[in-house]
Structures are given as C-alpha cells and as structure tokens.
Amino acid sequence: MGKRDRLVGLYAHELRTRCAQAPDIDLLKRIVAGCGPSVYDREKALFDPRRPGERAALRRNFMVRKLGLPDGGALDDALQIALETYAPDTQPRYRAVLHYLLVRQFGKEDRFA
C-alpha cells in the first residue's frame, strides 16, 4: 500500500468517525490527488481555522478557483458548516477532508471526474 492509499484510508476513517459520513472512496481518491504534494507535508495537509488567512486562502484557492463558486459571504457560511460537520472540537482537521465535505455540500463532484 502506497502513501496516498494510506492517506485516503486515514481520511475515510475521519469521514466515518468524526463526520458521521460514509465516504465515496473514488471521489475521495480524486480529491486527494487534486491536493497534490501538499497532502504529504503535515503542516500543509492540516487546516487550522484560527491561523490568520487560512479561511480566506481556502475560500479563494479551493472554493472559488477549483470549484468555480462565486465569491461572497455564502462561502464563509458553507465553510463554517463544513467545520461544524467535521467534529468542531477536535484537531487536527485535514484539508482533504474539508475539501471532500465542501465538494459534497455544493454538489461539485463533477469537478473531480
């Protein structure tokens, strides 16, 4: 089993246990691949909403650029919903898991076909 497969397994476990969702493994694999090499860097792979600029960067780089969503306050609300879904009292939060939750929330699975 390669590193990416182990990470997909970890993220699937997070979705099952911390988000109470049965993950679509094929979609999760495509999202992890879309994250590129950042999934292998512990600091880049983690999302900390308290870190300055972290929310804005996720909104701009993923939600607007990757998912093609119009920028606005609705994106902040959607991110907050994803953060609350992802066991709000636990850390770390993996960026790929948040990406998965946002893709499902907006019905943008076709962006990772």
C-alpha positions as CSV (number, residue, x, y, z in Angstrom):
1,M,0.0,0.0,0.0
2,G,1.4,3.4,-1.0
3,K,1.5,6.6,0.9
4,R,-1.5,8.0,-1.0
5,D,-3.6,4.9,-0.3
6,R,-2.7,5.2,3.4
7,L,-3.8,8.8,3.5
8,V,-7.1,8.0,1.7
9,G,-7.7,5.4,4.4
10,L,-7.0,7.9,7.1
11,Y,-9.3,10.5,5.5
12,A,-12.0,7.9,5.0
13,H,-11.7,7.0,8.7
14,E,-12.0,10.7,9.6
15,L,-15.2,11.0,7.5
16,R,-16.7,7.9,9.1
17,T,-15.8,8.7,12.7
18,R,-15.6,12.5,13.0
19,C,-18.1,13.5,10.3
20,A,-20.5,10.5,10.5
21,Q,-20.5,10.1,6.7
22,A,-19.9,7.1,4.6
23,P,-17.2,8.3,2.1
24,D,-17.3,7.8,-1.6
25,I,-13.8,6.4,-1.8
26,D,-13.4,7.0,-5.6
27,L,-14.3,10.7,-5.1
28,L,-12.0,10.9,-2.1
29,K,-9.1,9.5,-4.1
30,R,-9.6,12.1,-6.8
31,I,-9.8,14.9,-4.3
32,V,-6.6,13.7,-2.6
33,A,-4.9,13.5,-6.0
34,G,-6.1,17.1,-6.7
35,C,-4.5,18.3,-3.5
36,G,-1.1,17.4,-5.0
37,P,2.0,17.0,-2.9
38,S,0.7,19.1,-0.1
39,V,-1.0,16.0,1.4
40,Y,2.4,14.6,2.2
41,D,3.5,17.8,4.1
42,R,2.0,17.6,7.6
43,E,1.7,21.3,8.1
44,K,0.1,21.9,4.6
45,A,-2.2,18.9,5.0
46,L,-3.8,20.4,8.1
47,F,-6.3,23.2,8.2
48,D,-6.4,25.4,11.3
49,P,-9.2,27.9,11.1
50,R,-7.5,30.0,13.8
51,R,-4.4,30.6,11.7
52,P,-4.5,34.1,10.1
53,G,-5.5,34.0,6.4
54,E,-6.3,30.3,6.4
55,R,-10.1,30.6,5.8
56,A,-9.6,33.3,3.1
57,A,-7.0,31.1,1.4
58,L,-9.3,28.0,1.4
59,R,-12.1,30.1,0.1
60,R,-10.1,31.7,-2.7
61,N,-7.9,28.8,-3.8
62,F,-10.3,25.9,-3.4
63,M,-13.9,27.2,-3.3
64,V,-13.6,29.9,-5.9
65,R,-10.8,28.7,-8.2
66,K,-11.1,24.9,-8.0
67,L,-14.9,24.6,-7.5
68,G,-15.8,27.6,-9.6
69,L,-18.1,29.1,-7.0
70,P,-18.9,32.9,-6.9
71,D,-17.0,34.6,-4.1
72,G,-19.2,36.0,-1.3
73,G,-20.4,35.6,2.2
74,A,-22.2,32.3,1.4
75,L,-18.8,30.7,1.0
76,D,-17.9,31.6,4.6
77,D,-21.2,30.1,5.8
78,A,-20.6,26.9,3.8
79,L,-17.1,26.6,5.3
80,Q,-18.5,27.1,8.8
81,I,-21.0,24.3,8.1
82,A,-18.2,22.0,6.9
83,L,-16.1,22.9,10.0
84,E,-19.0,22.1,12.3
85,T,-19.7,18.8,10.5
86,Y,-16.0,17.9,10.9
87,A,-16.2,17.4,14.7
88,P,-15.7,21.0,15.7
89,D,-14.0,20.2,19.0
90,T,-11.2,18.1,17.5
91,Q,-7.9,18.8,15.9
92,P,-6.3,18.3,13.5
93,R,-8.6,18.9,10.6
94,Y,-7.3,17.5,7.4
95,R,-7.6,19.8,4.4
96,A,-8.5,17.0,2.1
97,V,-11.5,16.0,4.3
98,L,-12.7,19.6,4.3
99,H,-12.4,19.7,0.5
100,Y,-14.4,16.5,0.4
101,L,-17.1,17.9,2.6
102,L,-17.3,21.1,0.5
103,V,-17.4,19.3,-2.8
104,R,-20.3,17.2,-1.5
105,Q,-22.0,20.2,0.1
106,F,-22.0,22.1,-3.2
107,G,-22.6,19.1,-5.5
108,K,-19.4,19.7,-7.4
109,E,-18.3,16.1,-7.7
110,D,-18.1,16.6,-11.5
111,R,-15.1,18.8,-10.9
112,F,-13.2,15.7,-9.9
113,A,-14.5,13.3,-12.6
